[in-house]
Amino acid sequence: MCGLRTCFLCLVVASCILFGVCHSTSDSICVLSDAPQQCGAFCLAALHPLYDQYAKSRQQEHSQEAIVKLIVDFRAEQKELANHSQEAIVKLIADFRTEQKELFNVLAANLTATASGLESVTVPPGFQMIGSRYFFIEKYEWKSRTDAEETCREKGGHLAAFEIEDDFEAVTRIVEKHTIFWLGYHRNSGDAFVTATGNKVSFMKWILGQPDNEGGKQNCVTLFNSHMYDWDCEDTNPFICQLDT
């Protein structure tokens, strides 16, 4: 299309120049002796609309090409973004499944280890799970603190010494409220209370005013009405054993 228009323009200019023919405003025909000079303005005026139309056509073609290019580029970017999004989603799913598998393996290993540990624990007769540990509550035999400790050792444990308050509260809910029980604490040479195995005490719950070491002989500890008292180690009382494991 553009080539035909260009040829047409050239033909018009050539006609004006070669033949020296020009149309006047009165539609008369004049023969000019110097056509290039005398008819130039006429030729330019005649060709100007065609040139404008040609320029607009070229501009429209460029605009259409730019729009087409924008559409092609946009579709390419969309496609690339979609591919990246799919890859990212696939990677996230793969990572999540890997983490799930690792977590499952850890949980399975922990359960296996726990089950093996439970199977290896032999609970002696009379011991029961109270709170987080096994305890044996002797309500009928009355013994000195030393004899009570010996009996607990024969059963596979020692006099009870609570590591956490939850275990202490669990035991106090079971034992008789108005009965005194030996516990596994005693006063050492440094005037500090330790467990039956000589370890530092992690939890104690004294009644108000205790320990008072009345008479200078209260070096052991008892449980009475949900609280602890220092007590004469030679007295006889029921006792509470705790399994070593």
C-alpha positions as CSV (number, residue, x, y, z in Angstrom):
1,M,0.0,0.0,0.0
2,C,2.7,2.5,1.0
3,G,4.7,1.6,-2.2
4,L,1.8,2.4,-4.4
5,R,1.2,5.8,-2.7
6,T,4.9,6.7,-3.1
7,C,4.8,5.8,-6.8
8,F,1.7,7.9,-7.3
9,L,3.4,10.9,-5.6
10,C,6.4,10.6,-7.8
11,L,4.3,10.4,-11.0
12,V,2.4,13.6,-10.1
13,V,5.6,15.5,-9.4
14,A,7.2,14.2,-12.6
15,S,4.1,15.2,-14.6
16,C,4.3,18.7,-13.3
17,I,8.0,19.1,-14.0
18,L,8.2,17.4,-17.4
19,F,5.1,18.8,-19.0
20,G,4.9,22.2,-17.2
21,V,1.2,21.8,-16.8
22,C,-0.5,23.6,-14.0
23,H,-4.2,24.1,-13.2
24,S,-5.1,27.7,-12.2
25,T,-7.8,28.7,-9.8
26,S,-10.0,29.3,-12.8
27,D,-9.5,25.7,-14.1
28,S,-7.6,27.1,-17.1
29,I,-4.6,25.3,-18.5
30,C,-1.4,27.3,-18.8
31,V,1.9,26.3,-20.5
32,L,4.8,27.5,-18.5
33,S,8.3,28.1,-19.7
34,D,9.9,27.3,-16.3
35,A,7.7,24.6,-14.8
36,P,9.9,23.7,-11.8
37,Q,10.0,27.2,-10.5
38,Q,6.5,28.4,-11.5
39,C,4.5,25.2,-10.7
40,G,6.3,24.2,-7.5
41,A,3.9,25.8,-5.1
42,F,1.0,24.2,-6.9
43,C,2.5,20.7,-6.9
44,L,3.4,20.9,-3.2
45,A,-0.2,22.1,-2.4
46,A,-1.6,19.2,-4.5
47,L,0.6,16.7,-2.9
48,H,0.3,17.8,0.7
49,P,-3.0,16.0,1.5
50,L,-1.5,12.8,0.1
51,Y,1.6,13.2,2.1
52,D,-0.4,13.8,5.3
53,Q,-2.4,10.7,4.6
54,Y,0.7,8.7,3.9
55,A,2.3,9.9,7.2
56,K,-0.8,9.1,9.3
57,S,-0.9,5.6,7.6
58,R,2.8,5.0,8.6
59,Q,2.1,6.3,12.1
60,Q,-0.9,3.9,12.4
61,E,1.3,1.0,11.2
62,H,3.9,1.8,13.8
63,S,1.3,2.1,16.5
64,Q,-0.2,-1.2,15.5
65,E,3.2,-2.8,15.5
66,A,3.9,-1.4,19.0
67,I,0.6,-2.7,20.4
68,V,1.2,-6.1,18.9
69,K,4.7,-6.2,20.4
70,L,3.3,-5.2,23.8
71,I,0.7,-7.9,23.7
72,V,3.3,-10.5,22.6
73,D,5.7,-9.4,25.4
74,F,2.9,-9.4,28.0
75,R,1.9,-12.9,27.1
76,A,5.5,-14.1,27.2
77,E,5.9,-12.5,30.7
78,Q,2.7,-14.2,31.8
79,K,3.8,-17.5,30.6
80,E,7.2,-17.1,32.3
81,L,5.6,-16.0,35.5
82,A,3.2,-19.0,35.4
83,N,6.1,-21.3,34.9
84,H,8.1,-19.8,37.8
85,S,5.0,-19.9,40.1
86,Q,4.4,-23.6,39.3
87,E,8.0,-24.4,40.0
88,A,7.9,-22.5,43.3
89,I,4.7,-24.3,44.3
90,V,6.2,-27.7,43.4
91,K,9.3,-26.9,45.4
92,L,7.3,-25.8,48.4
93,I,5.3,-29.0,48.3
94,A,8.5,-31.1,48.0
95,D,10.1,-29.3,50.9
96,F,7.0,-29.7,53.1
97,R,6.8,-33.4,52.3
98,T,10.5,-33.8,53.2
99,E,10.0,-31.9,56.5
100,Q,7.0,-34.1,57.3
101,K,9.0,-37.2,56.6
102,E,11.9,-36.1,58.8
103,L,9.5,-35.2,61.6
104,F,7.7,-38.5,61.3
105,N,11.1,-40.3,61.5
106,V,12.0,-38.3,64.7
107,L,8.7,-39.1,66.3
108,A,8.9,-42.7,65.4
109,A,12.4,-42.9,66.9
110,N,11.3,-41.2,70.1
111,L,8.3,-43.5,70.4
112,T,10.5,-46.6,69.8
113,A,12.9,-45.4,72.5
114,T,10.1,-44.6,74.9
115,A,8.5,-48.0,74.4
116,S,11.9,-49.7,74.8
117,G,12.5,-47.8,78.0
118,L,9.1,-48.7,79.4
119,E,9.6,-52.3,78.6
120,S,12.9,-52.3,80.4
121,V,11.3,-51.0,83.6
122,T,10.2,-53.6,86.1
123,V,7.7,-52.2,88.6
124,P,7.9,-54.0,91.9
125,P,4.6,-55.1,93.6
126,G,2.8,-52.3,95.5
127,F,4.3,-49.4,93.4
128,Q,1.9,-47.3,91.4
129,M,2.3,-44.4,89.0
130,I,1.3,-41.2,90.9
131,G,2.1,-38.0,88.9
132,S,5.2,-38.7,86.9
133,R,6.8,-41.3,89.0
134,Y,6.2,-44.7,90.8
135,F,5.5,-44.5,94.5
136,F,4.8,-47.1,97.2
137,I,2.6,-45.9,100.1
138,E,3.1,-48.0,103.3
139,K,0.1,-47.3,105.6
140,Y,0.2,-50.1,108.1
141,E,3.9,-50.7,109.0
142,W,5.4,-48.2,111.5
143,K,9.2,-47.9,111.4
144,S,12.0,-45.5,112.3
145,R,13.3,-43.4,109.5
146,T,16.4,-45.6,109.1
147,D,14.4,-48.8,109.0
148,A,11.9,-47.3,106.6
149,E,14.7,-46.3,104.2
150,E,16.1,-49.8,104.4
151,T,12.7,-51.3,103.5
152,C,12.4,-48.9,100.5
153,R,15.8,-50.0,99.3
154,E,14.8,-53.7,99.5
155,K,11.8,-52.9,97.3
156,G,14.0,-51.3,94.7
157,G,13.7,-47.6,95.6
158,H,14.3,-45.2,98.5
159,L,12.2,-42.9,100.7
160,A,10.3,-40.4,98.5
161,A,11.9,-37.0,97.7
162,F,9.8,-34.9,95.3
163,E,11.4,-33.2,92.4
164,I,8.4,-31.2,91.3
165,E,5.3,-29.9,93.1
166,D,2.9,-31.7,90.8
167,D,4.1,-35.1,92.1
168,F,3.9,-33.9,95.7
169,E,0.3,-32.7,95.2
170,A,-0.6,-36.0,93.5
171,V,0.6,-38.0,96.4
172,T,-1.0,-35.8,99.1
173,R,-4.4,-36.3,97.4
174,I,-4.0,-40.1,98.0
175,V,-2.6,-40.5,101.5
176,E,-4.6,-40.2,104.7
177,K,-4.7,-36.6,105.9
178,H,-4.1,-37.2,109.6
179,T,-1.4,-39.8,109.2
180,I,2.4,-39.0,109.5
181,F,4.6,-40.5,106.7
182,W,8.4,-40.5,106.5
183,L,9.9,-38.8,103.5
184,G,13.4,-39.1,102.1
185,Y,14.9,-35.9,103.4
186,H,17.4,-35.5,106.3
187,R,19.6,-32.7,107.7
188,N,23.3,-33.1,106.8
189,S,26.3,-31.9,108.8
190,G,26.0,-28.5,107.1
191,D,22.5,-28.0,108.5
192,A,21.0,-28.3,105.0
193,F,18.3,-30.8,104.0
194,V,19.2,-33.4,101.3
195,T,17.6,-36.5,99.8
196,A,18.1,-40.0,101.0
197,T,20.8,-40.4,98.3
198,G,22.6,-37.2,99.5
199,N,21.4,-35.0,96.6
200,K,20.5,-31.4,96.9
201,V,16.8,-30.8,97.5
202,S,14.9,-29.5,94.5
203,F,11.4,-29.1,96.1
204,M,10.0,-28.9,99.7
205,K,6.8,-27.6,101.1
206,W,7.1,-26.7,104.8
207,I,4.2,-25.8,107.0
208,L,4.5,-22.2,108.5
209,G,7.1,-22.2,111.3
210,Q,8.9,-25.3,110.0
211,P,11.6,-26.5,110.2
212,D,12.2,-25.5,113.8
213,N,14.5,-28.4,115.0
214,E,12.7,-28.6,118.3
215,G,15.0,-30.2,121.0
216,G,17.9,-30.2,118.5
217,K,17.0,-33.8,117.3
218,Q,14.5,-33.1,114.4
219,N,16.8,-34.0,111.6
220,C,14.4,-35.9,109.4
221,V,11.3,-34.9,107.5
222,T,7.7,-36.2,107.5
223,L,4.5,-35.5,105.5
224,F,1.4,-34.5,107.5
225,N,-1.8,-32.9,106.2
226,S,-0.2,-31.9,102.8
227,H,2.8,-30.2,104.4
228,M,6.3,-31.1,105.6
229,Y,7.6,-31.1,109.2
230,D,11.1,-31.7,110.6
231,W,10.9,-34.7,112.9
232,D,12.8,-36.9,115.3
233,C,14.4,-39.6,113.2
234,E,13.9,-42.2,116.0
235,D,10.2,-42.0,116.0
236,T,8.2,-44.7,114.1
237,N,5.8,-43.8,111.3
238,P,4.4,-45.2,108.1
239,F,6.4,-44.2,105.0
240,I,6.4,-43.5,101.3
241,C,8.9,-45.1,98.9
242,Q,9.8,-43.9,95.5
243,L,11.1,-46.2,92.7
244,D,14.7,-45.4,91.6
245,T,13.9,-45.5,87.9
